[in-house]
Amino acid sequence: MVDKLIEKTGPAVQLDSAAKTKGERTRERIMDLAYRSIVQKGFAATSIEELVEAAGITKSGFFYHFRDKNDLARQLFERFLAEDESILDTLESRARELSDDPLQSFLIFLNLYAQMMDDMEALHPGCMVATVTYQERMFDAEVRQMNVDYLKRMRVRFVRWVDEIVATYPPRFDIEVEQIADHLNVVVEGAIIQSKALRDETLMGKQTRLFRQYVKLLFGA
């Protein structure tokens, strides 16, 4: 089910490959190569020369699409965030369709999210948010601010939902709604980093499900 949701969201933020011009396909190819290289070995270690060679283009061809390496990073990060938020929108929409109850819909969302995490390695070889955070000195100020703005949007997204839950289900102990919202991001981003370090692809889904159990206990579900 989650695979079908993801298939619907990916093309929604990009043109269908058949409809793209040769230039657009080349630009996407460069970005795909850059993404894999950056999350695997870092931004500093990813050179324009290797991207040009892998894409089978000239250096002038690269600069036709991107002003410089930082411009590539900005466009790549923008694409990643758009895809990520589109997926979350789809999962939230599906969860809310399945239940009008804010707590139950949130638990459904977390279950769908955990299923997606189980397939994360196949979907994404790494997380750009974590990459930019840990290598922030390698990126320019605009990319770093994009990262901060994204995390704040995630906080707002989940604060809104947890506020709905608290209005109906008083928590078993005092909490700050913002901290619960941040907790989910901490679990997800931390699990992505640790799963990569330990080479354990199951860790992300397990940690998301553990957070789901915590939410159930917190609100007495």
Secondary structure, DSSP 8 states (H G I E B T S, - for coil): -HHHHHHHHTGGGS--GGGS-HHHHHHHHHHHHHHHHHHHH-STT--HHHHHHHHT--HHHHHHH-SSHHHHHHHHHHHHHHHHHHHHHHHHHHHHHH-SSHHHHHHHHHHHHHHHHHTHHHH-SS-HHHHHHHTGGGS-HHHHHHHHHHHHHHHHHHHHHHHHHHHHS--SS---HHHHHHHHHHHHHHHHHHHHHHT-TTHHHHHHHHHHHHHHHHTT-
